[in-house]
Amino acid sequence: MDLQTLTYIVVGLTFALYIGIAFWSRASSTGEFYIAGKGVHPVANGMATAADWMSAASFISMAGLIAFLGYGGSVYLMGWTGGYVLLAILLAPYLRKYGKFTVPEFIGDRYYSQAARLTAIICLIFISFTYVAGQMRGVGIVFSRFLEVDILTGLIVGMGIVFIYAVLGGMKGITYTQVAQYCVLIFAYTVPAVFISIQLTGNPLPQIGLGSTLVDGSGHVLVKLNQVLVDLGFNEYTKGSKSTVDMFFITAALMVGTAGLPHVIVRFFTVPRVRDARSSAGWALVFIAILYTAAPAVGAMARLNLANTVNGPEVSGTDYRQMPSWFKTWENSGLLAWVDHNGDGKVQYAAGSPVDGKKPKFDGDKRGPNGERVVINPGAGVIKPGAPFANEVYVDRDIMVLANPEIAGLPDWVIALVAAGGVAAALSTAAGLLLVISAAISHDLLKGIITPNISEKNELLAGRIAAGFAIMIAGYLGYHPPGFVAQVVAFAFGLAASSLFPAILMGIFSKRVNREGAIAGMLTGLTFTMGYIIYFKGVFVAPMAANIPENWLFGISPEGIGAFAMVLNFAVAYGISLMTAETPAEVQEMVENIRIPKGAGTAVDH
């Protein structure tokens, strides 16, 4: 059986499973649609949270980032896991004890203001749509390669699947679908990692294999990788490329952003009791750690295999006609390219950019003299000091995990499994985000502000319609993403860190912060972060300025600016609160009640 047929079968079976679960657990009330009726077991909720969390960025892009950034990529591991400690300690139990449906609902009640609720809705929509763009791009990448369709067709198929189980099942359907998706994605991620670790080091545990000696006797994995990359003109893999300041702020933004993401927070509204919220966070960390501890090994081994495969044993390049089939197949997807700068017909991978611009532009399906896709924006192939030749290969970092089994020559069923895992990772998070957007529009905006007397039946209908429109917008953003998957997701974390997290934290632990302060703080954090990202990553900046630290504020990159904006949010909120009227007595009493330790029992809904 050929790879494409096998992939269709494996992915098709997982789709059938997801749709079957959606029909079995379809929502019949707003409580089931928004928060799964508050009846999810903590272990199941931890698994669903892990699936919701380990998005296309974690499954597809994170190991790719680590593969190319080396030590610098560790910020994603530290930030994206540390946030769950903040959630478990500072937010989850208190929000569950409050017992409402959404984050904007809590903010609106805590700050006794519909304007505060509307501000939170705006922040939530910006965060969620920024995040979902990365997920839908991940869906398109997987489909374009493994099902051999264009990215647009892949997006449409993915949108259709999400539409069925998100619109039909709501949070109840999504939760149990995500349990299945976690099983698929974690199996798909760890199986090839184990195979490759055995292949390179003889050790079945990739976490240990990363520090082991290669079976060919050429040294330790990281030592060998450092040697290979330096020979090709790259920096040492184990040497950081980011400044200490930027590392700190990116890690902080990712950590705090994790604790402020609406689609993660809402997960802790679905359990029966307050103590279950803490338990869910702990289980989520366990399930997440299985993938996150394997990611550094996957990234390092993929980079080593890539360099050895492309350049050949003598590091002098490989004749294009002798390149393995995976190289040419990924060329067809547009995510890998070869530009023969010196005309010798050999594929040469080294430091430097092979194209003029961030990504290659192809002349349709036109082929060159060796059968390669023709690139119409070839660069000069600048040679870095120490590099033996100019770089002729463009590799999109988002393909590293997906192409890893093919590069290592693993069986077709493993490649098909990775395809199913990549789709599961992207769809699980996309569904959670889309439901949060749907709830913000139908419950917070429509019922909470515009038509408070709407019936439950009509509110449920409005939620499903809003989810449908959100899916269409998400598909468009996935087709026109503002960056690669993990980078887009990092921007969403910065927005969450700078806008919602301070408002939620101060709402729980400070009686003094009032509505004027909270609204001003959220708007300050959101606008500052968005403006900074748009300036350096958008259309208003010269391309060269985006990645030059000297041009950044205090040397903080756009990925880390959310942590700085969070401090501005806190300062503005407290400052304005001190200059305006105190919080009403009944709101102060509500804050006190939320923090009462007896909350370990059954939560009481208001």
N, C-alpha and C positions, 0 to 999 in steps of 0.2 A: 504494500500500500504506500503510495507516495505521500510526502509530507503535507501537501496542501489538503488532500482528502482526510488524512488523519487529524489535521488541525480543525477542519470543519466539524468532524465528528466530536472531538473532545470539547471544543468551544460550544457546539450545539447542545451537547448533553448538559453542560453547566447552565446554559440559558434555559433549557427545559426545567431544570431543577429550580432556578430562581423564580420562574413564572409560576411553577406549581406551588411553591411556598407562598407566593403573593396571593394566589386564589384561596389557599387554605387559611391564610391569616388576614384576609381583607378586613379593612376597618368598617365598622358599622356605626360609629359615633365619633364626635370630635375628640373625645378623650383618647380613643384608640388611634385616631388619625394623627394627633399631635404628639402624644406621649405614651402610646401603646397601652393605655389603660392602667398605667403604673403597676403592672403585674409581671415584669421581666425579672427572672432570677439573676442575682449578682454575677454568677459565673457566665451565663449567657450574655448578660449586658456587657461584661468585660470583654468577651470575645467579639461582640458586635461593635463595641467601642474601638477595639484594636483594628477591626476591618474598616470602620469609618475613618480611623486615624491613618492607617497605612495605605495612603492613597497612591496614585500614580507617581507622585513625587518620591515616596518611600520605596515602592517596588521597582519602578522603572528608572528614576532619575538619581536617587541618592547615591547608589553604588557608582553610577557614572560620574557624579560629582567627585566622589572620593577617588575614583580611578584617575581623574585628570588633575585634581587639586592636591591629592595626597594628604599630608597632615592637615592642611587647611580645611579639608572637607569634614573634619571631626566636629566642627561647630554644629553641623546639622544633627549629628548623633547626640551631642550633649544637650542642645537646645530642645529638640523635639521629644526627648524623654524626660528631662528635668521639669518640664511644664506640668507633668502629671502629679509630681509631688506638690506643687502649688495648688493644683486643682483639689487633690485629696485633703489638704490641710486647710486651705483658705476659702475655697468657694463651694465645692460640691455639696457637703453636708448642709450648709446654711441655705443654699438655694433650694435643695430638696425639702428642707423643713418648711420653707416658705410655701411650697406646694402649688405654684402656678404653672402655666404652660410654656412660657417663653421668656427670654432675657429682656426684651423690650417691655413686657408686662411687669416684670420685677422693677425695672428702672422707672417706669411710669408711676407705679404705686409708691416706691421708696422716695422718689423725688416729687411726689404729689403734683404731677404736671403732665398733661397731654403733650406739651412741647418737648419734654424730656423723653417721653415715649417715642415721639416722632423722630427725634434726633437719633435715638438708639436704632430705630428702624432703618434710617438712612445709613448709619454706620454698618449695620448688619448686612444690608444689601450690597454695599460696596465691597465689604470683606468677602462675602459669599460668592459674588460673581467673579471677583478676582481669583479666588481659590478654584472655583469650578472650571475656569478657563483652562487651568493646568490639567485638570482631570480629563476634560473632553479632548484635549490635545493628546493625552496618553492613549485614549481609546482610538483616536485616528491613527496614531503611530502603530499600534498593535495590529489593527485591521489592515493597514496599508501594506505591511510586510507579510504577515502570516496568511491572510486570506487573499492577498494579491489583488486588492481593490484600492482605488484612490482614497485619500484621506477623507474627502467629503462623503463618499459612500459609507466608509467606516463610521463616521460620526452619525450619519442618519440611522444606521443599524443600532448603534449604541444608544442613541436618543430614544429609539423605539422601545428597547428593552427596559430602560430606566422608566420611561413613561408608564409602562404596564404595571411594574411592581411598586413604583412610588405613588402614582395616582390612585391605583386600586387599593393597595394595602396600607398606605400612609406609614406612620412610624411603626405600627405593629408589623406590617408586612416587611418593611425595610429592616427592622431589627432581626427577624428570624432569617431573612435573606442574607443579611450580613454575617450571621453565624456560619452559614454555608460558604459564603464567599471567603471568610477567614480561613476555613479549612482548605479551600482550593488554593488561595494565594500563598499560604505558608508552606504547603506541600510543594507548590510549583517553585518557590524560591529556594527552599532548603535542599531539595533533591539534586538539582544541578550543582549546587554549592558543594555537597558531599562528594559527588562524582569527580568534580574538578580538583578538590582537595586531595582525594585519593590518587588521582592521576598525576598531580604535581609533587605531592609530599608523602603519599602513602598513608596519611592520617585522615580518618573519616570525618573528623570534626573540623570544619573550616575555621572555627574560632581558634583552635590550637594549631591547625595547619599553617596559618598566617605566620606563626613564629617558628615554623619547623624548617628542616633542611630539605632541599629539593632531591627527588629520587635519583636524578642524574649526577648527584655529587658536586654540583657547581656552586653550592653554598646555600645560605638561608634565603627564603623567599624575598624578604625586603632588601637584603644586601644585594642580591642578584638584580632586583628591579631597579635599585639605585644605580647600579653599574650600567645596565642597559640604557636607562634614560639619559644618564650623563653622556654616554657615548653618542647618543642621538641629539645632544644639544639641549636637553631639558634640564630643569632643576632636579635635585635629588628628591625622590618621592617622599622621604621622611623629613624633608625640610619644609617648614611652613612658608607660604607665599604671602600671607596676610600679616598686617601689623597687629601688635598685641591689643591696641585700642579697638581696632575693627573686629578682631576675634571676640573681644569681650562684648561689644555692642550687638554683634550678630547673634551670639549665643543668648544674650539677655532678651533680645527681641523675639527670638524663636521660642524661648522658654515662657516668657510672659504672654506672648501671642497664643501659645498653646492653651494657656489657662483662660484666655479671653475669647476663644473661638466659639461662636454660638452653636454650631452643629456638634461640637464636643460637649459643651455644657448641657445641652438639652438631653443628652444621654442619661444624665444623673437625675432627670425628672421622671424616668420611666420605671424606677425600682420601687418596691413597696414601702421601704422604710429608710430613715435617714442613715442608719449605720450601713445599709446596703449600698449607699452612694459611695462611702469610703471604701467598702469592700470591692465595689466595681472598679474603682480607680486602681486598686492593688492588682486585681486580676488582669486589667488592661495592660498594666506595666509588664506583667509576666508574659502575656501573649505577644506584646510588642517586642520584648527583649529577644525573643527567639529569632526574629528577623534582623533586628538592629545589631545584635552581636555578630551576625554572619556577614553583614554588609561590608565591613572593612576588608574581609578576606575576599569577598566576591569582587570588589573594586580592584584590589591589588592584583589578584590572579588574572582578571580579565585584561588589565593593562599589560601585564607580562606576556600573556598569550597573544595579544594583538601585535605587540612590537616584534615578537619572534616570528609570528606567522607572516606578517606583511613584508618584513625586511629579509627574511630568510636566515639561515644559520650563519652566513658570513656578513650579515648586516650591510649588504651592498644592494639591496633591492631584489624584488622578485619579478620575473617577466609576467606582464599582465595576463598573457594567455595561459599561464600556469597557476594563476590565482585560484583559490578554492571557490566553489559555487556560491558560498554565503556572501563573499565580497561583491560579486556581480549582482546578486539578488538584492542586497541592501542598496546598491547603486540605483537600482530600478525604483526604490522607494523614495529617492531624493534625499536620504539622510546620510549618505556616504558618497564621496566623490574622489576621482583621481584626475589630476591635471599633470600631464607629462611635460614638465617644464624644460627638461633637457633633451627630449625627443629620443631617449634611449629605449623606450618601450618597457622600462622597469618601474614598478611601484615602489616609491621610496618614502618612508615615514620618518620624519624628524621634527625638530622644533621649527616654529615659524608658521605663517599663514599661507596656505596654498591658493587662496582666492582673494580677490579684491573686495573686501566686505566681510560681514559676519558669516554669511552663508553662501553657498554656490547657487548661481542661477543657471538653469539648464536650457539648452536650445531645444525645447520640446523633448522628443524621444530620439533626436538625431544622434548618430553614433560616429565616433572617431575612427581612425585607421586601425586601431586594435580592438574595436568593439566597445569601447568605453562611452558613457554618456558625455556629450560635449558640453563643457562649461563655458558660458559666454562672459564670465567675469574673472578670468584667471589673474592671479596676483603675480608679484615679481619673484615669489619664492625666496624671500630674504633668508640668508643663512646666518644663524646665531653663532657666536664664537664657540668653536669646538665642534660644531656640527659638520659631519663629513659631506653632506649634500643638502640641497634645499628640500623642504617638505612638499610633497606632492599629494598628500592624502588629507581630505576633510572628513572628520568623524564627528557626527552629532553625538554628544555625550548621553542623550536619552536612549541610544540604542545599545549601550554596553551590556546591560543585564539581558536584554532580549536576544542579542547576538551572541552572548557568552557561550551557550551550549553548542552553537554551530561552530564558533571559533575553536572550541575544545574538541570538536568532532564527536559529540555525544549522540546517542540514538535519537531517531525522529520522534519517538513518543515523549522524550524529555523536552524537546523543542516545542511540541504541541502543548504540553503541560504548562510551559512557561507562557505561551500565548494566552491560555485560559487564565493563568494567574494574573497576568498584566491587565486583562480585561476586567477581572473580578476586583482588583485593587482600584482601578479607575472608576468603575461603576458604583462600587460600594460607597465611596466618599461622595461622588456626584449625587447619588440619591439622598444622602443625609443633608448635603448642602441645599439641594433643591427643595427638600421638605421644610427646612428652616426658612428659606425665602418665601415659600407658600404660606407658612404659618404667620410670618411677619406681615404679609399682605392681607390674608383673610381674617386672622384673629386679632392682630395688633392694630392694623390700619382700618380695616373694614368694620369689624365688630367693636374694637376698642375706641375708635375715634369717629368714623363716618356714620355708621348705622348701628348703634349699641343694641337696638332691639331686634336685630336679625335672628331668625330662627336657627336652631342647631342644624336642621336639614340644609338650609340655604348656606349657612357658614361652611358646612362640609363640602357642598357643591363649589362654593367660591374657592375653597382651598385646593380642590382638584383642578379647577380651571387655572388658578394662579400657578400651580405646579407645571401644567402644560405649557404655559407661556414662558415660564422660567427655563424649561428644558430647551425651548427653541432659541432663547437668547444665549444659553450656555453653549449650544451647538455652534452658534455664530462666533462666539468668543474662542471656542476651541479651534475653529478653522482659521481665525486671525489672532493668535495669541501674542501677547506683548513680550514673550521671551520663552526660554526653554522651561520645562515643567517645574523643576525644583525652584527655579528663580521666580517664576510667577507665584508659586505657593509661598515663598519667602516674603514676597511683597504683601500677601494677604495676612501673614502673621504680624508684620509690622503695623498694618492698619488696625488689627485687633488689639495689639499691645498698646497702641497710642490712643485708642478711643474707648472701647468697651471695658477692658480690664480695670483701669483706674476707677471708672464709675461704679462697677460692681463691687470692687474691694472697699472703696470708701462708703458705699451704700450699706455694707455689712458691718464695718468696724468703726465708722465715724458718724456720730449723731450731728455733728456741726455742719457738715457739708450739705448745702441746700440745693434747690433746683437751679437757681441762677449759676451757682458755681459748677454743678455737674454738666449743665448744658454748654457753658462756655468752655469747660475743660475738654469735653468730647469733641466739640467743633474745632478747637485749637489743635488737638492731637491729630484728628483726621485730616484737616486741611494742610497742616505742616507736612505730614508724612506723604500725602498724595502729591503735594506740590514738589517735594524733594525728589520723589520717584519719577514723576513726569519730567522734571527738568533734566535729570541725568539719564533717564532711560526712554524718554519720549521723543517727540518730533522737534522740541525746542532747543536741543543741544547739539553741538557739533559731535559727530561720532567718536572722535578721539578723546573728548573730555569725559565721557561716561566712565571710563575705567582708569582714570588717573587720580590716585589718592590725594595729590596736592590740591585738586579742585574740590574735594569733599570737605564738608564742615567738620573740623577737628579730626579729619582723616576717617570719618565714618562713612561707609559705603551705603548705597540705597537699601541694601538688604538689612542693614543694622540700624537705620535711622529711626525705626519705630521705638526703640528703647529710649533714645534721646527725647523723642516727642512725648513718650509716656511721662517723663519727668516734667515736661512743660504742662501736660494735662493736670498732674497732681498740683503743681504750683499755681496754675490759673484757678483751678477749682477751689483750693483752700483760700487763696487770696481774695477771690470775689465773695466767697461764703462769709469771710470775716468782715467784709464791708457791707453786707446786706443782712436782711432779717434772719433770725434764727429759724431752724427747722421746727415746725409745729410739734406740740407736745405728743399728739397721737402718733406721729411718725417716729419720734424718738422712742416711744414705747414699743412700736413695731420692731425697730432695730434691736431693742433690748430683748424682745421675745425671740427673735430669730437666733440670737446667740446663747440662749439658755441651754445648758448642757444636757437637760433631760431629753433633748431631741433625738436620743438614740432609740426612742420608741417609735411608734407609728406616727407618721407626719399627719398634721391636721390641715386640711385645705381651707382656704378662706373663700 
